[in-house]
């Protein structure tokens, strides 16, 4: 225990130090927000992968798979991986050419200030659950490796404060450099611990065969209308709802050129999909290695299955490798998701209220917002009972119903108008909220799918009904 705890402390100090060192490159707000649009292919790929490979991948997806099988994780990694591939193929290049600071800038340029503010607020709110999930996972890790000496709450505060330090100082530069190093640790650590646990469980073939026999590898839903609708809704929640997000856009905008922006997103998505199955394999291996432990935790807190297996069944070096990879995953995701909403809130909400700021003042405002957002999400994490997986999955419902349609149609439909975007936002959000309040998980139709369809209808109706006036207004005199 002492060896592992000291490793965690040492690793934490070194990684924070690297992030602070990278902060030397920050000279202005553009450096802070998008690393000066200068990152090479290997760094962008690493930061795409590391940002998405967070606590939900290691602890959330794995525990959900043990309980529900592949059907339970259709949103992540299946939907989330496809999100990154779609971004690389259809969104990265056109957005990169616009030379924007945030995704909110696109909505302002295309639809005006009102749409910019409404969608920015939706994006910022969506990060609350995602960042809180990372903070909650940090508390869990510190509590586990200290044998309970550090409480979950204290671990959350320690983890959030340390990630805040280098994110606050270095912005996207610190996030990118630490993500690159942490991707290496994640890959090596996951492959090693997978090999170690596989041997204990009788080999990968035995684990896969057991999972198949238990029905855990069945992907497609039962052939009933409700099951198919909920399956489809879970799939598109992260596949489409994650696209209009600032963290995704930041990696696109931070690239040295548009080719890197597109290719790195696709490659990062493929790598994420492949490596996301390792935690699932590890957690399910516990059902063969220690079935009694799994039975005791499966209905209490399944997120503890994997860390408990590591703490009780593998040698110290394997523990070090696992928690090194886990901490890397959480830190990279936490830093990115602290930075993204803070930058977009400052650029797309506060900047309009404080138009006379110098760049130096604007950079200071960004850093102040990072501090405030960190305090808010830490408080939220300490007071929520939601699982890490659910916190992340739910985060994307709001952007699915409010932001995806205006983004996609704004890029690829020339007839999209401001009225269409407002119709998409208002109808999407209102129907989703009403469905959540009066139907929720008991409804036949998934609330976010209804919201998405109404958002689509709002865009089409609002844009088509206002086309004659718009064409008349733009006829040259």
C-alpha positions as CSV (number, residue, x, y, z in Angstrom):
1,X,0.0,0.0,0.0
2,X,2.8,2.5,0.9
3,X,4.6,1.7,-2.3
4,X,1.5,2.3,-4.4
5,X,0.5,5.5,-2.6
6,X,4.0,7.0,-2.9
7,X,4.0,6.1,-6.6
8,X,0.7,8.0,-7.0
9,X,2.0,11.0,-5.2
10,X,5.3,11.0,-7.2
11,X,3.4,10.6,-10.5
12,X,1.0,13.3,-9.6
13,X,3.8,15.8,-8.8
14,X,5.7,15.0,-12.0
15,X,2.7,15.3,-14.3
16,X,1.6,18.6,-12.7
17,X,5.2,19.8,-13.1
18,X,5.2,19.0,-16.8
19,X,1.9,20.8,-17.3
20,X,3.3,23.9,-15.5
21,X,6.5,23.7,-17.7
22,X,4.4,23.6,-20.8
23,X,2.7,26.8,-19.7
24,X,5.8,28.8,-20.7
25,X,4.4,28.7,-24.3
26,X,1.3,30.7,-23.4
27,X,1.8,34.3,-24.6
28,X,-1.8,35.3,-25.5
29,X,-5.4,34.1,-25.4
30,X,-5.0,32.1,-28.7
31,X,-2.1,30.1,-27.2
32,X,-4.3,29.4,-24.1
33,X,-7.4,28.4,-26.0
34,X,-6.1,26.5,-29.1
35,X,-2.3,26.2,-28.6
36,X,-1.6,28.8,-31.3
37,X,-3.0,26.4,-34.0
38,X,0.4,24.7,-34.2
39,X,0.1,21.1,-32.9
40,X,1.6,18.3,-35.1
41,X,-0.3,15.1,-36.0
42,X,1.0,12.9,-33.2
43,X,0.2,15.4,-30.5
44,X,-3.3,16.1,-31.8
45,X,-4.0,12.3,-32.1
46,X,-2.8,11.8,-28.6
47,X,-4.9,14.6,-27.1
48,X,-8.0,13.4,-29.0
49,X,-7.5,9.8,-27.6
50,X,-6.5,10.9,-24.1
51,X,-9.3,13.4,-23.7
52,X,-11.9,10.7,-24.4
53,X,-10.2,7.9,-22.6
54,X,-11.3,9.1,-19.1
55,X,-12.8,7.7,-16.0
56,X,-16.0,6.6,-17.7
57,X,-13.9,4.4,-20.1
58,X,-11.9,2.7,-17.3
59,X,-14.5,2.6,-14.5
60,X,-17.9,3.5,-16.1
61,X,-17.9,1.5,-19.3
62,X,-16.3,-1.6,-17.7
63,X,-18.8,-1.8,-14.8
64,X,-21.7,-1.2,-17.1
65,X,-20.5,-4.0,-19.4
66,X,-20.3,-6.5,-16.5
67,X,-23.9,-5.7,-15.6
68,X,-25.5,-5.2,-19.1
69,X,-23.1,-6.5,-21.7
70,X,-22.5,-4.7,-25.0
71,X,-26.0,-3.5,-25.3
72,X,-25.4,-1.3,-22.2
73,X,-22.4,0.4,-23.7
74,X,-23.7,1.2,-27.2
75,X,-23.4,5.0,-26.4
76,X,-19.7,4.6,-25.3
77,X,-17.4,3.3,-26.9
78,X,-19.5,2.6,-30.0
79,X,-21.2,6.0,-30.3
80,X,-18.3,8.1,-29.0
81,X,-15.8,6.5,-31.3
82,X,-18.1,7.1,-34.3
83,X,-18.4,10.7,-33.1
84,X,-14.7,11.3,-33.5
85,X,-14.6,9.6,-36.9
86,X,-17.6,11.7,-38.2
87,X,-15.8,14.8,-36.9
88,X,-12.7,13.9,-38.8
89,X,-14.6,13.1,-42.0
90,X,-17.2,15.9,-42.1
91,X,-16.6,18.6,-39.6
92,X,-12.9,19.2,-38.9
93,X,-11.8,20.6,-42.2
94,X,-14.6,23.1,-42.8
95,X,-14.4,24.3,-39.2
96,X,-10.7,24.6,-39.3
97,X,-10.8,26.9,-42.4
98,X,-13.0,29.3,-40.5
99,X,-10.1,30.1,-38.1
100,X,-12.4,30.3,-35.0
101,X,-11.5,30.4,-31.3
102,X,-14.5,28.4,-30.1
103,X,-17.4,26.4,-31.5
104,X,-19.6,29.2,-30.3
105,X,-18.0,31.5,-32.8
106,X,-19.5,29.4,-35.6
107,X,-23.0,29.9,-34.3
108,X,-22.5,33.7,-33.9
109,X,-21.1,34.0,-37.5
110,X,-23.8,31.9,-39.0
111,X,-26.9,32.7,-37.0
112,X,-26.2,35.8,-34.8
113,X,-25.7,36.7,-31.1
114,X,-28.9,35.1,-29.7
115,X,-28.2,31.7,-31.1
116,X,-24.6,32.0,-30.0
117,X,-25.6,32.6,-26.4
118,X,-28.3,30.0,-26.2
119,X,-26.1,27.2,-27.6
120,X,-23.1,28.3,-25.6
121,X,-25.1,28.0,-22.4
122,X,-26.2,24.5,-23.5
123,X,-22.6,23.5,-24.2
124,X,-21.4,24.8,-20.8
125,X,-24.2,23.1,-18.9
126,X,-23.5,19.8,-20.7
127,X,-19.9,19.8,-19.3
128,X,-21.1,19.8,-15.7
129,X,-21.8,16.1,-15.6
130,X,-18.7,15.1,-17.7
131,X,-16.2,17.1,-15.6
132,X,-17.9,16.0,-12.4
133,X,-17.5,12.4,-13.4
134,X,-13.7,12.9,-13.7
135,X,-13.5,14.7,-10.3
136,X,-15.6,11.9,-8.7
137,X,-13.2,9.3,-10.2
138,X,-10.2,11.1,-8.8
139,X,-11.8,10.9,-5.4
140,X,-12.3,7.2,-5.9
141,X,-8.7,6.6,-6.9
142,X,-7.2,8.5,-4.0
143,X,-9.5,6.7,-1.5
144,X,-8.7,3.3,-2.9
145,X,-4.9,3.6,-3.1
146,X,-4.8,5.2,0.4
147,X,-6.8,2.3,1.8
148,X,-9.5,4.7,2.9
149,X,-7.2,7.1,4.7
150,X,-8.1,9.8,2.1
151,X,-11.9,10.1,1.9
152,X,-13.7,10.4,-1.4
153,X,-14.5,14.0,-0.8
154,X,-10.9,14.9,0.2
155,X,-9.7,13.0,-2.9
156,X,-12.0,15.0,-5.1
157,X,-10.7,18.3,-3.7
158,X,-7.0,17.2,-4.0
159,X,-7.5,16.0,-7.6
160,X,-9.5,19.0,-8.8
161,X,-7.0,21.4,-7.3
162,X,-3.9,19.8,-8.8
163,X,-5.5,19.5,-12.3
164,X,-6.6,23.1,-12.0
165,X,-3.0,24.3,-11.4
166,X,-1.5,23.4,-14.7
167,X,-4.8,23.9,-16.7
168,X,-5.0,27.4,-15.3
169,X,-1.5,28.3,-16.1
170,X,-0.9,26.6,-19.5
171,X,-4.4,26.1,-21.0
172,X,-4.4,24.1,-24.2
173,X,-0.6,23.9,-24.4
174,X,-0.4,22.2,-21.0
175,X,-3.3,20.0,-21.8
176,X,-1.8,18.9,-25.1
177,X,1.7,18.1,-23.8
178,X,0.5,16.2,-20.7
179,X,-2.1,14.4,-22.9
180,X,0.7,13.2,-25.2
181,X,2.7,11.8,-22.3
182,X,-0.4,10.3,-20.6
183,X,-1.4,8.5,-23.8
184,X,1.9,6.6,-23.7
185,X,1.2,5.7,-20.1
186,X,-2.4,4.6,-20.8
187,X,-1.4,2.4,-23.8
188,X,1.5,0.7,-22.0
189,X,-0.3,0.4,-18.7
190,X,-3.5,-1.1,-20.3
191,X,-1.7,-3.6,-22.4
192,X,0.5,-4.8,-19.5
193,X,-2.4,-5.1,-17.0
194,X,-4.5,-6.8,-19.7
195,X,-1.7,-9.4,-20.2
196,X,-1.4,-9.9,-16.4
197,X,-5.1,-10.3,-15.7
198,X,-5.6,-12.5,-18.8
199,X,-3.1,-15.1,-17.3
200,X,-5.0,-15.1,-14.0
201,X,-8.3,-15.7,-15.7
202,X,-7.1,-18.6,-17.9
203,X,-6.4,-16.7,-21.0
204,X,-8.3,-14.2,-23.2
205,X,-10.2,-17.0,-24.9
206,X,-11.7,-18.3,-21.6
207,X,-12.9,-14.8,-20.7
208,X,-14.4,-14.1,-24.1
209,X,-16.1,-17.5,-24.2
210,X,-17.5,-17.0,-20.7
211,X,-18.9,-13.6,-21.7
212,X,-20.4,-15.0,-24.8
213,X,-22.1,-17.8,-22.9
214,X,-23.5,-15.3,-20.4
215,X,-25.0,-13.2,-23.3
216,X,-22.7,-10.2,-22.6
217,X,-21.5,-10.1,-26.3
218,X,-25.1,-9.7,-27.7
219,X,-25.1,-6.2,-29.2
220,X,-28.4,-5.7,-30.9
221,X,-31.6,-5.0,-29.0
222,X,-34.6,-7.2,-28.6
223,X,-36.8,-6.9,-31.7
224,X,-39.5,-4.8,-30.1
225,X,-40.3,-1.2,-30.9
226,X,-39.4,0.3,-27.6
227,X,-36.1,-1.6,-27.3
228,X,-35.0,-0.5,-30.8
229,X,-35.9,3.1,-30.1
230,X,-34.0,3.3,-26.8
231,X,-31.0,1.5,-28.4
232,X,-30.9,4.0,-31.3
233,X,-31.3,6.9,-28.9
234,X,-28.4,5.7,-26.7
235,X,-26.3,5.3,-29.8
236,X,-26.8,8.8,-31.2
237,X,-26.6,10.5,-27.9
238,X,-22.8,10.5,-27.8
239,X,-22.3,9.9,-31.6
240,X,-24.1,13.1,-32.5
241,X,-24.4,15.0,-29.2
242,X,-20.6,15.0,-28.7
243,X,-19.9,16.6,-32.1
244,X,-20.9,20.3,-31.2
245,X,-18.6,20.3,-28.1
246,X,-15.8,22.7,-27.4
247,X,-13.2,20.0,-26.4
248,X,-13.7,18.3,-29.8
249,X,-13.4,21.7,-31.6
250,X,-10.3,22.7,-29.6
251,X,-8.4,19.7,-30.9
252,X,-9.5,20.5,-34.4
253,X,-8.6,24.2,-34.1
254,X,-5.2,23.4,-32.3
255,X,-3.9,21.5,-35.3
256,X,-1.2,22.8,-37.5
257,X,-3.3,22.4,-40.7
258,X,-6.7,21.1,-41.7
259,X,-5.4,17.8,-42.9
260,X,-4.0,17.0,-39.5
261,X,-7.3,18.2,-37.9
262,X,-9.3,15.6,-39.9
263,X,-6.9,12.7,-39.9
264,X,-6.0,13.0,-36.2
265,X,-9.7,12.9,-35.2
266,X,-10.3,9.8,-37.2
267,X,-7.2,8.0,-35.9
268,X,-7.9,9.1,-32.3
269,X,-11.4,7.7,-32.6
270,X,-10.1,4.3,-33.9
271,X,-7.5,4.1,-31.2
272,X,-10.1,4.9,-28.6
273,X,-12.5,2.2,-29.8
274,X,-9.8,-0.4,-29.7
275,X,-8.4,0.4,-26.3
276,X,-11.8,1.0,-24.7
277,X,-12.4,-2.8,-24.7
278,X,-9.4,-3.5,-22.5
279,X,-11.1,-2.2,-19.3
280,X,-14.2,-4.2,-20.2
281,X,-12.1,-7.3,-20.6
282,X,-10.4,-6.6,-17.2
283,X,-13.6,-6.0,-15.3
284,X,-15.3,-9.1,-16.8
285,X,-12.2,-11.2,-15.9
286,X,-13.1,-10.6,-12.3
287,X,-16.1,-12.8,-12.7
288,X,-13.8,-15.7,-13.3
289,X,-11.0,-14.7,-10.9
290,X,-13.1,-13.6,-7.9
291,X,-16.8,-14.3,-8.5
292,X,-17.7,-13.7,-4.9
293,X,-16.3,-10.2,-4.9
294,X,-18.2,-9.4,-8.1
295,X,-21.4,-10.7,-6.7
296,X,-20.9,-8.5,-3.6
297,X,-20.3,-5.3,-5.6
298,X,-22.4,-5.7,-8.7
299,X,-25.6,-4.2,-7.2
300,X,-23.9,-2.0,-4.6
301,X,-21.2,-0.1,-6.6
302,X,-20.0,-1.9,-9.7
303,X,-17.5,0.9,-10.4
304,X,-15.4,-0.7,-7.6
305,X,-15.1,-4.1,-9.3
306,X,-12.1,-3.3,-11.4
307,X,-10.1,-1.3,-8.8
308,X,-10.9,-4.0,-6.2
309,X,-9.6,-6.7,-8.5
310,X,-6.4,-4.8,-9.0
311,X,-5.9,-4.0,-5.4
312,X,-6.5,-7.6,-4.1
313,X,-5.3,-9.9,-6.9
314,X,-2.3,-8.6,-8.8
315,X,1.3,-7.8,-7.7
316,X,2.4,-4.3,-6.7
317,X,4.1,-3.5,-10.0
318,X,0.8,-4.4,-11.9
319,X,-1.1,-2.1,-9.4
320,X,1.4,0.7,-10.2
321,X,0.9,0.2,-14.0
322,X,-2.9,0.1,-13.7
323,X,-3.3,3.2,-11.5
324,X,-0.7,5.0,-13.5
325,X,-2.9,4.4,-16.6
326,X,-6.1,5.2,-14.7
327,X,-4.7,8.5,-13.3
328,X,-3.4,9.4,-16.8
329,X,-6.8,8.8,-18.3
330,X,-8.7,10.8,-15.6
331,X,-6.2,13.7,-15.6
332,X,-6.1,14.1,-19.4
333,X,-9.9,14.1,-19.6
334,X,-10.4,16.4,-16.5
335,X,-8.0,19.0,-17.7
336,X,-9.5,19.1,-21.2
337,X,-13.1,19.3,-19.9
338,X,-12.2,22.1,-17.4
339,X,-10.7,24.2,-20.1
340,X,-13.3,23.7,-22.9
341,X,-16.4,25.2,-21.2
342,X,-14.4,27.9,-19.5
343,X,-13.0,29.2,-22.8
344,X,-16.3,29.1,-24.7
345,X,-18.1,30.8,-21.8
346,X,-15.5,33.6,-21.7
347,X,-15.4,34.0,-25.5
348,X,-19.1,33.6,-26.3
349,X,-20.9,35.0,-23.2
350,X,-18.6,37.4,-21.3
351,X,-16.7,38.9,-24.3
352,X,-20.0,40.3,-25.6
353,X,-20.6,42.0,-22.3
354,X,-17.0,43.3,-22.0
355,X,-16.2,44.3,-25.6
356,X,-13.3,46.7,-24.7
357,X,-11.0,44.1,-23.1
358,X,-7.4,43.9,-24.2
359,X,-6.1,40.4,-25.0
360,X,-4.3,40.3,-21.7
361,X,-7.5,41.1,-19.8
362,X,-9.3,38.5,-21.9
363,X,-6.7,35.9,-21.0
364,X,-7.1,36.8,-17.3
365,X,-10.9,36.5,-17.6
366,X,-10.5,33.0,-19.1
367,X,-8.4,31.9,-16.1
368,X,-10.8,33.3,-13.6
369,X,-13.7,31.4,-15.3
370,X,-11.6,28.2,-15.1
371,X,-11.3,28.6,-11.3
372,X,-15.0,29.2,-10.9
373,X,-16.0,26.3,-13.1
374,X,-13.7,24.0,-11.2
375,X,-15.3,25.0,-7.9
376,X,-18.8,24.5,-9.3
377,X,-18.1,21.0,-10.8
378,X,-16.3,19.8,-7.7
379,X,-19.2,20.8,-5.5
380,X,-21.6,19.0,-7.9
381,X,-19.4,15.9,-7.9
382,X,-19.4,15.8,-4.1
383,X,-23.2,16.0,-4.0
384,X,-24.4,13.6,-6.8
385,X,-25.2,9.9,-6.5
386,X,-25.1,9.3,-10.3
387,X,-22.7,6.7,-11.6
388,X,-19.7,7.9,-13.7
389,X,-21.1,6.3,-16.8
390,X,-24.5,7.9,-16.5
391,X,-23.0,11.3,-15.7
392,X,-21.1,11.3,-18.9
393,X,-23.8,9.8,-21.0
394,X,-26.4,12.3,-19.8
395,X,-24.1,15.2,-20.5
396,X,-24.6,14.9,-24.2
397,X,-28.4,14.9,-24.3
398,X,-28.6,18.7,-24.1
399,X,-26.2,19.2,-27.0
400,X,-27.9,16.5,-29.1
401,X,-31.3,18.2,-28.9
402,X,-30.1,21.8,-29.1
403,X,-26.7,22.1,-30.9
404,X,-26.1,19.3,-33.3
405,X,-28.8,20.2,-35.9
406,X,-27.8,23.9,-36.1
407,X,-24.2,22.9,-36.5
408,X,-24.7,20.3,-39.2
409,X,-27.3,22.2,-41.2
410,X,-25.3,25.4,-40.8
411,X,-22.3,23.7,-42.5
412,X,-24.1,21.7,-45.1
413,X,-27.5,23.3,-45.9
414,X,-27.3,26.8,-47.5
415,X,-30.9,27.5,-46.7
416,X,-30.4,27.2,-42.9
417,X,-31.5,30.5,-41.3
418,X,-31.4,32.2,-37.8
419,X,-35.1,31.4,-37.4
420,X,-34.5,27.8,-38.2
421,X,-31.7,27.6,-35.6
422,X,-33.9,29.2,-33.0
423,X,-36.7,26.8,-33.9
424,X,-34.3,23.8,-33.5
425,X,-33.1,25.0,-30.1
426,X,-36.5,25.9,-28.6
427,X,-38.4,22.9,-29.9
428,X,-35.5,20.5,-29.2
429,X,-35.0,21.6,-25.6
430,X,-38.6,22.1,-24.7
431,X,-39.8,18.7,-25.9
432,X,-36.8,16.9,-24.3
433,X,-37.4,18.6,-21.0
434,X,-41.1,17.8,-21.0
435,X,-40.5,14.2,-21.9
436,X,-37.9,13.9,-19.1
437,X,-40.3,15.4,-16.6
438,X,-43.4,13.4,-17.6
439,X,-42.0,10.2,-19.1
440,X,-38.4,9.7,-18.4
441,X,-37.0,6.2,-18.6
442,X,-40.5,4.7,-18.4
443,X,-41.6,6.4,-21.7
444,X,-42.0,4.4,-24.9
445,X,-40.1,7.1,-26.8
446,X,-36.7,8.1,-25.4
447,X,-36.8,11.8,-24.4
448,X,-33.6,12.8,-26.2
449,X,-34.7,11.1,-29.4
450,X,-38.0,13.1,-29.3
451,X,-36.0,16.3,-28.7
452,X,-33.7,15.5,-31.6
453,X,-36.5,14.9,-34.0
454,X,-38.3,18.1,-32.9
455,X,-35.0,20.0,-33.3
456,X,-34.7,18.7,-36.8
457,X,-38.3,19.7,-37.5
458,X,-37.7,23.2,-36.0
459,X,-34.7,23.8,-38.3
460,X,-36.6,22.7,-41.4
461,X,-39.8,24.6,-40.7
462,X,-38.1,27.7,-39.4
463,X,-35.7,27.9,-42.3
464,X,-38.1,27.1,-45.1
465,X,-40.8,29.5,-43.8
466,X,-38.3,32.4,-43.7
467,X,-36.6,31.7,-47.0
468,X,-38.6,34.1,-49.1
469,X,-38.0,37.1,-46.8
470,X,-34.3,36.2,-46.5
471,X,-33.9,36.0,-50.3
472,X,-35.7,39.3,-50.8
473,X,-33.6,41.0,-48.2
474,X,-30.4,39.8,-49.8
475,X,-31.2,40.8,-53.5
476,X,-28.6,43.3,-54.7
477,X,-30.0,46.9,-55.1
